[in-house]
Amino acid sequence: MDNRLFYPATEKNKKYIGEIISKIPLKQGFILEIGSGSGEHAIEFQKRFPEITWQTSDPETKHRNSISAWIDHQDLNIRMPQPLNIDVNKMPWEIPYEIKQSLQGIISINMIHITQWICTKSLFKGSSQLINDERQFLILYGPFKINTKHTSQSNELFDKSLKLQNKDWGVRDLEAVCEEARINGFTKNEIFEMPSNNLTIIFKKL
Ligand SMILES: C[S@@+](CC[C@H](N)C(=O)[O-])C[C@H]1O[C@@H](n2cnc3c(N)ncnc32)[C@H](O)[C@@H]1O
């Protein structure tokens, strides 16, 4: 049985997100991905950045099965560990010691607007327990409002469609996200405008 999931948006944005990651000087070590979904980003980035070990995670079994299937399909079993079952709200996150010791950074792509706001808060809280060094990073990718305003009509429509699916979902306000970052000792280090009205934000510890 082939458990691989295929996400068209992921297929489209992986190249652009990879370009941002390529600007970061990476050493050997781990990148922890939160909410890895299908696993398509993970296998792409593991192949593109062989110096790091890409550690996926997702709380949903069907996603973890898809990630494992993609790892298998791409013959990456020797390079990539199996996905961890991390729900950002269940703290402390259970992370192997080896990863904590050589963690380069944490990344979460298109997660915070398709979950409740508590997940954004937990993402920063949990990340702040693992990131202590100014060289480490936390990267978020997705659509954001700026000063509570949508940056495009398509994001506004997307926001409405998210709220119809779940009233607690929705495109987040950049300032509110940065405030959560600040509360947890992070500062917005760099921000990149991405195709389709998305942003990539790199946070670092102060
Ligand atoms: C829209 S998908 C994005 C998946 C992938 N990052 C991508 O861009 O293709 C959101 C992901 O967040 C995960 N997720 C939902 N609730 C979560 C939580 N409490 N903690 C961590 N991840 C969560 C979902 O299982 C799903 O894989």
The ligand as an SDF file (V2000), in Angstrom:
LIG
                    3D

 27 29  0  0  0  0  0  0  0  0999 V2000
   -1.8190   22.5420    6.2910 C   0  0  0  0  0  0  0  0  0  0  0  0
   -0.9130   21.2280    6.9350 S   0  0  0  0  0  0  0  0  0  0  0  0
    0.7350   21.6980    6.4120 C   0  0  0  0  0  0  0  0  0  0  0  0
    1.6220   20.5090    6.2070 C   0  0  0  0  0  0  0  0  0  0  0  0
    3.0020   20.8020    5.6570 C   0  0  0  0  0  0  0  0  0  0  0  0
    3.7860   21.5790    6.5720 N   0  0  0  0  0  0  0  0  0  0  0  0
    2.9060   21.4830    4.3270 C   0  0  0  0  0  0  0  0  0  0  0  0
    3.1670   22.6930    4.2360 O   0  0  0  0  0  0  0  0  0  0  0  0
    2.5780   20.8020    3.3600 O   0  0  0  0  0  0  0  0  0  0  0  0
   -0.8570   21.5330    8.6890 C   0  0  0  0  0  0  0  0  0  0  0  0
   -0.1470   20.4580    9.4650 C   0  0  0  0  0  0  0  0  0  0  0  0
   -0.1450   20.8220   10.8440 O   0  0  0  0  0  0  0  0  0  0  0  0
   -0.3390   19.6220   11.5860 C   0  0  0  0  0  0  0  0  0  0  0  0
   -0.8610   19.9610   12.9200 N   0  0  0  0  0  0  0  0  0  0  0  0
   -2.1560   20.1550   13.2660 C   0  0  0  0  0  0  0  0  0  0  0  0
   -2.2450   20.3620   14.5830 N   0  0  0  0  0  0  0  0  0  0  0  0
   -0.9950   20.3010   15.0880 C   0  0  0  0  0  0  0  0  0  0  0  0
   -0.4530   20.3960   16.3960 C   0  0  0  0  0  0  0  0  0  0  0  0
   -1.2450   20.5900   17.4570 N   0  0  0  0  0  0  0  0  0  0  0  0
    0.8860   20.2340   16.5630 N   0  0  0  0  0  0  0  0  0  0  0  0
    1.6760   20.0310   15.4810 C   0  0  0  0  0  0  0  0  0  0  0  0
    1.2180   19.9360   14.2160 N   0  0  0  0  0  0  0  0  0  0  0  0
   -0.1070   20.0520   14.0210 C   0  0  0  0  0  0  0  0  0  0  0  0
   -1.3190   18.8320   10.7390 C   0  0  0  0  0  0  0  0  0  0  0  0
   -1.3560   17.4690   11.0870 O   0  0  0  0  0  0  0  0  0  0  0  0
   -0.8010   19.0960    9.3480 C   0  0  0  0  0  0  0  0  0  0  0  0
    0.1530   18.1600    8.9630 O   0  0  0  0  0  0  0  0  0  0  0  0
  1  2  1  0
  2  3  1  0
  2 10  1  0
  3  4  1  0
  4  5  1  0
  5  6  1  0
  5  7  1  0
  7  8  2  0
  7  9  1  0
 10 11  1  0
 11 12  1  0
 11 26  1  0
 12 13  1  0
 13 14  1  0
 13 24  1  0
 14 15  1  0
 14 23  1  0
 15 16  2  0
 16 17  1  0
 17 18  1  0
 17 23  2  0
 18 19  1  0
 18 20  2  0
 20 21  1  0
 21 22  2  0
 22 23  1  0
 24 25  1  0
 24 26  1  0
 26 27  1  0
M  CHG  2   2   1   9  -1
M  END
$$$$
